[in-house]
Amino acid sequence: MSEFITEIHSTGYVISTDPGRLDVAAVHGWLSNESYWARNISRATVERAIAHSLNFGLYAPDGRQAGFCRVVTDRATFAWLCDVFVLPEHRGHGLSKWLVKQMLAHPDLQNLRRHLLATFDAHTLYQRFGYEPLDRPDRWLEIKHPNPYG
């Protein structure tokens, strides 16, 4: 397992994998109130997810949370990218692309058999980085709870 990694963008934005640096209230607030996939998620659930994931916090030059993504992974064979967002006031600077690029470059996520994600509206963004529709969707199954967060 790698130590925490920090990358600095030419614009002064920072990406860090240090979970202690995350503004959990900001992450929870955006996921619970703004995302289409985790609406009404509890703070306790977000905290538990963060505790069991490889997290990438995006920070504005003033140090405030500007975005986030996390990866659920065994660091050997599989990774699932999820909860990706950049706050509206920080969009338009290529930060989501930089966030995905830095995530994919993380040493613990190299040479994995499979990276997955689910998205409703950002296929073009992720396809730039090599993500493709499932090769054999007929081989995949899921247990889906229609409204797990209330």
CYANA upper distance limits for C-alpha pairs under 8 A (distance plus 0.5 A):
  1 MET  CA     75 ARG  CA      8.42
  1 MET  CA    108 ASP  CA      6.92
  2 SER  CA    107 PRO  CA      7.40
  2 SER  CA    108 ASP  CA      7.00
  4 PHE  CA     16 SER  CA      7.53
  4 PHE  CA     17 THR  CA      5.72
  4 PHE  CA     18 ASP  CA      5.80
  5 ILE  CA     15 ILE  CA      8.49
  5 ILE  CA     16 SER  CA      6.11
  5 ILE  CA     17 THR  CA      5.92
  5 ILE  CA     18 ASP  CA      7.65
  6 THR  CA     14 VAL  CA      7.39
  6 THR  CA     15 ILE  CA      6.07
  6 THR  CA     16 SER  CA      4.80
  6 THR  CA     17 THR  CA      7.12
  7 GLU  CA     14 VAL  CA      6.18
  7 GLU  CA     15 ILE  CA      5.67
  7 GLU  CA     16 SER  CA      6.99
  7 GLU  CA    102 GLN  CA      8.45
  8 ILE  CA     12 GLY  CA      6.82
  8 ILE  CA     13 TYR  CA      6.46
  8 ILE  CA     14 VAL  CA      5.04
  8 ILE  CA     15 ILE  CA      7.02
  9 HIS  CA     13 TYR  CA      5.70
  9 HIS  CA     14 VAL  CA      6.57
 11 THR  CA     61 PRO  CA      8.22
 12 GLY  CA     60 ALA  CA      7.54
 12 GLY  CA     61 PRO  CA      5.38
 13 TYR  CA     58 LEU  CA      7.60
 13 TYR  CA     59 TYR  CA      6.11
 13 TYR  CA     60 ALA  CA      5.29
 13 TYR  CA     61 PRO  CA      5.50
 14 VAL  CA     58 LEU  CA      6.25
 14 VAL  CA     59 TYR  CA      5.55
 14 VAL  CA     60 ALA  CA      7.14
 14 VAL  CA     61 PRO  CA      7.67
 15 ILE  CA     56 PHE  CA      6.83
 15 ILE  CA     57 GLY  CA      5.96
 15 ILE  CA     58 LEU  CA      5.06
 15 ILE  CA     59 TYR  CA      6.75
 15 ILE  CA     99 LEU  CA      7.75
 15 ILE  CA    102 GLN  CA      8.49
 16 SER  CA     21 ARG  CA      8.27
 16 SER  CA     56 PHE  CA      6.16
 16 SER  CA     57 GLY  CA      5.80
 16 SER  CA     58 LEU  CA      7.23
 17 THR  CA     54 LEU  CA      7.58
 17 THR  CA     55 ASN  CA      5.86
 17 THR  CA     56 PHE  CA      5.23
 17 THR  CA     57 GLY  CA      6.75
 18 ASP  CA     22 LEU  CA      7.88
 18 ASP  CA     55 ASN  CA      7.81
 18 ASP  CA     56 PHE  CA      8.12
 18 ASP  CA     57 GLY  CA      8.17
 19 PRO  CA     50 ILE  CA      7.96
 19 PRO  CA     51 ALA  CA      8.45
 19 PRO  CA     55 ASN  CA      6.84
 19 PRO  CA     56 PHE  CA      8.43
 19 PRO  CA     57 GLY  CA      8.22
 21 ARG  CA     57 GLY  CA      8.19
 22 LEU  CA     27 VAL  CA      8.34
 22 LEU  CA     57 GLY  CA      6.67
 22 LEU  CA     65 GLN  CA      7.62
 23 ASP  CA     27 VAL  CA      6.88
 23 ASP  CA     64 ARG  CA      8.33
 23 ASP  CA     65 GLN  CA      6.68
 24 VAL  CA     28 HIS  CA      6.37
 24 VAL  CA     46 VAL  CA      8.42
 24 VAL  CA     47 GLU  CA      7.77
 25 ALA  CA     29 GLY  CA      6.35
 25 ALA  CA     43 ARG  CA      8.22
 26 ALA  CA     30 TRP  CA      6.70
 26 ALA  CA     65 GLN  CA      7.42
 27 VAL  CA     31 LEU  CA      6.70
 27 VAL  CA     65 GLN  CA      8.45
 27 VAL  CA     67 GLY  CA      8.32
 27 VAL  CA     68 PHE  CA      7.65
 28 HIS  CA     32 SER  CA      6.29
 28 HIS  CA     41 ILE  CA      8.17
 28 HIS  CA     42 SER  CA      8.11
 28 HIS  CA     43 ARG  CA      6.32
 28 HIS  CA     46 VAL  CA      6.71
 29 GLY  CA     33 ASN  CA      6.34
 29 GLY  CA     34 GLU  CA      8.19
 30 TRP  CA     34 GLU  CA      5.59
 30 TRP  CA     35 SER  CA      7.03
 30 TRP  CA     87 LEU  CA      8.45
 31 LEU  CA     35 SER  CA      5.46
 31 LEU  CA     37 TRP  CA      8.39
 31 LEU  CA     38 ALA  CA      6.13
 31 LEU  CA     39 ARG  CA      6.85
 31 LEU  CA     40 ASN  CA      8.31
 31 LEU  CA     41 ILE  CA      7.59
 31 LEU  CA     83 ASP  CA      7.93
 32 SER  CA     38 ALA  CA      6.28
 32 SER  CA     39 ARG  CA      4.95
 32 SER  CA     40 ASN  CA      4.95
 32 SER  CA     41 ILE  CA      5.54
 32 SER  CA     42 SER  CA      7.72
 33 ASN  CA     39 ARG  CA      6.27
 33 ASN  CA     40 ASN  CA      7.03
 34 GLU  CA     39 ARG  CA      7.42
 35 SER  CA     39 ARG  CA      6.39
 38 ALA  CA    149 TYR  CA      7.67
 39 ARG  CA    149 TYR  CA      7.38
 40 ASN  CA    149 TYR  CA      5.85
 40 ASN  CA    150 GLY  CA      6.75
 41 ILE  CA     45 THR  CA      7.15
 41 ILE  CA     46 VAL  CA      7.63
 41 ILE  CA    149 TYR  CA      5.37
 41 ILE  CA    150 GLY  CA      8.18
 42 SER  CA     46 VAL  CA      6.96
 42 SER  CA    149 TYR  CA      7.52
 43 ARG  CA     47 GLU  CA      6.60
 44 ALA  CA     48 ARG  CA      6.66
 45 THR  CA     49 ALA  CA      6.60
 46 VAL  CA     50 ILE  CA      6.61
 47 GLU  CA     51 ALA  CA      6.64
 48 ARG  CA     52 HIS  CA      6.94
 49 ALA  CA     53 SER  CA      6.70
 50 ILE  CA     54 LEU  CA      7.96
 50 ILE  CA     55 ASN  CA      7.18
 50 ILE  CA     70 ARG  CA      7.93
 52 HIS  CA     72 VAL  CA      7.83
 53 SER  CA     70 ARG  CA      6.61
 53 SER  CA     71 VAL  CA      6.07
 53 SER  CA     72 VAL  CA      5.48
 53 SER  CA     73 THR  CA      7.47
 54 LEU  CA     70 ARG  CA      6.06
 54 LEU  CA     71 VAL  CA      5.58
 54 LEU  CA     72 VAL  CA      7.00
 54 LEU  CA     73 THR  CA      7.89
 55 ASN  CA     68 PHE  CA      8.00
 55 ASN  CA     69 CYS  CA      6.62
 55 ASN  CA     70 ARG  CA      4.82
 55 ASN  CA     71 VAL  CA      6.89
 56 PHE  CA     68 PHE  CA      6.17
 56 PHE  CA     69 CYS  CA      5.79
 56 PHE  CA     70 ARG  CA      6.35
 56 PHE  CA     99 LEU  CA      8.14
 56 PHE  CA    103 MET  CA      7.62
 57 GLY  CA     65 GLN  CA      7.58
 57 GLY  CA     66 ALA  CA      8.35
 57 GLY  CA     67 GLY  CA      6.69
 57 GLY  CA     68 PHE  CA      5.15
 57 GLY  CA     69 CYS  CA      7.23
 58 LEU  CA     65 GLN  CA      6.54
 58 LEU  CA     66 ALA  CA      5.80
 58 LEU  CA     67 GLY  CA      5.14
 58 LEU  CA     68 PHE  CA      6.02
 58 LEU  CA     86 VAL  CA      8.39
 58 LEU  CA     99 LEU  CA      7.86
 59 TYR  CA     63 GLY  CA      5.85
 59 TYR  CA     64 ARG  CA      5.89
 59 TYR  CA     65 GLN  CA      5.11
 59 TYR  CA     66 ALA  CA      5.39
 59 TYR  CA     67 GLY  CA      7.26
 60 ALA  CA     64 ARG  CA      5.91
 60 ALA  CA     65 GLN  CA      6.87
 60 ALA  CA     66 ALA  CA      6.03
 60 ALA  CA     90 HIS  CA      8.40
 66 ALA  CA     86 VAL  CA      6.37
 66 ALA  CA     87 LEU  CA      5.97
 66 ALA  CA     90 HIS  CA      6.84
 67 GLY  CA     84 VAL  CA      8.06
 67 GLY  CA     85 PHE  CA      5.81
 67 GLY  CA     86 VAL  CA      4.51
 67 GLY  CA     87 LEU  CA      6.16
 68 PHE  CA     83 ASP  CA      7.61
 68 PHE  CA     84 VAL  CA      6.19
 68 PHE  CA     85 PHE  CA      6.05
 68 PHE  CA     86 VAL  CA      7.10
 69 CYS  CA     81 LEU  CA      7.76
 69 CYS  CA     82 CYS  CA      6.64
 69 CYS  CA     83 ASP  CA      5.67
 69 CYS  CA     84 VAL  CA      4.71
 69 CYS  CA     85 PHE  CA      7.03
 69 CYS  CA     99 LEU  CA      8.30
 70 ARG  CA     81 LEU  CA      6.54
 70 ARG  CA     82 CYS  CA      6.09
 70 ARG  CA     83 ASP  CA      6.67
 70 ARG  CA     84 VAL  CA      7.54
 71 VAL  CA     79 ALA  CA      6.68
 71 VAL  CA     80 TRP  CA      5.89
 71 VAL  CA     81 LEU  CA      5.07
 71 VAL  CA     82 CYS  CA      6.63
 72 VAL  CA     79 ALA  CA      6.12
 72 VAL  CA     80 TRP  CA      5.59
 72 VAL  CA     81 LEU  CA      7.12
 72 VAL  CA     82 CYS  CA      8.22
 73 THR  CA     77 THR  CA      8.40
 73 THR  CA     78 PHE  CA      6.05
 73 THR  CA     79 ALA  CA      4.82
 73 THR  CA     80 TRP  CA      6.88
 74 ASP  CA     78 PHE  CA      6.52
 74 ASP  CA     79 ALA  CA      7.51
 75 ARG  CA     79 ALA  CA      7.74
 75 ARG  CA    108 ASP  CA      5.96
 75 ARG  CA    109 LEU  CA      6.45
 75 ARG  CA    112 LEU  CA      7.89
 76 ALA  CA    108 ASP  CA      8.32
 76 ALA  CA    109 LEU  CA      8.20
 76 ALA  CA    111 ASN  CA      8.29
 76 ALA  CA    112 LEU  CA      6.37
 77 THR  CA    111 ASN  CA      8.16
 77 THR  CA    112 LEU  CA      4.91
 77 THR  CA    113 ARG  CA      5.48
 77 THR  CA    114 ARG  CA      6.99
 78 PHE  CA    112 LEU  CA      6.19
 78 PHE  CA    113 ARG  CA      6.56
 78 PHE  CA    114 ARG  CA      5.54
 78 PHE  CA    115 HIS  CA      6.50
 79 ALA  CA    109 LEU  CA      7.77
 79 ALA  CA    112 LEU  CA      7.92
 79 ALA  CA    114 ARG  CA      6.85
 79 ALA  CA    115 HIS  CA      5.18
 79 ALA  CA    116 LEU  CA      6.72
 80 TRP  CA    115 HIS  CA      6.18
 80 TRP  CA    116 LEU  CA      5.15
 80 TRP  CA    117 LEU  CA      6.01
 81 LEU  CA    115 HIS  CA      7.79
 81 LEU  CA    116 LEU  CA      6.69
 81 LEU  CA    117 LEU  CA      5.55
 81 LEU  CA    118 ALA  CA      8.47
 82 CYS  CA    117 LEU  CA      6.81
 82 CYS  CA    118 ALA  CA      7.95
 85 PHE  CA     96 SER  CA      7.82
 86 VAL  CA     90 HIS  CA      6.96
 86 VAL  CA     91 ARG  CA      6.80
 86 VAL  CA     95 LEU  CA      7.83
 86 VAL  CA     96 SER  CA      6.94
 87 LEU  CA     91 ARG  CA      7.13
 90 HIS  CA     95 LEU  CA      8.28
 91 ARG  CA     95 LEU  CA      7.40
 91 ARG  CA     96 SER  CA      8.38
 94 GLY  CA     98 TRP  CA      6.83
 95 LEU  CA     99 LEU  CA      6.45
 96 SER  CA    100 VAL  CA      6.74
 97 LYS  CA    101 LYS  CA      6.57
 97 LYS  CA    125 LEU  CA      7.72
 98 TRP  CA    102 GLN  CA      6.57
 99 LEU  CA    103 MET  CA      6.64
100 VAL  CA    104 LEU  CA      6.65
100 VAL  CA    129 PHE  CA      8.45
101 LYS  CA    105 ALA  CA      6.76
101 LYS  CA    129 PHE  CA      7.99
102 GLN  CA    106 HIS  CA      6.85
103 MET  CA    109 LEU  CA      8.42
104 LEU  CA    109 LEU  CA      7.05
104 LEU  CA    110 GLN  CA      8.12
105 ALA  CA    109 LEU  CA      7.65
105 ALA  CA    110 GLN  CA      7.75
106 HIS  CA    110 GLN  CA      7.49
115 HIS  CA    131 TYR  CA      8.44
116 LEU  CA    131 TYR  CA      8.27
119 THR  CA    123 HIS  CA      7.16
122 ALA  CA    126 TYR  CA      7.13
123 HIS  CA    127 GLN  CA      6.49
124 THR  CA    128 ARG  CA      6.97
125 LEU  CA    129 PHE  CA      7.96
126 TYR  CA    130 GLY  CA      7.33
126 TYR  CA    131 TYR  CA      6.05
127 GLN  CA    131 TYR  CA      5.17
127 GLN  CA    132 GLU  CA      6.52
136 ARG  CA    140 TRP  CA      7.98
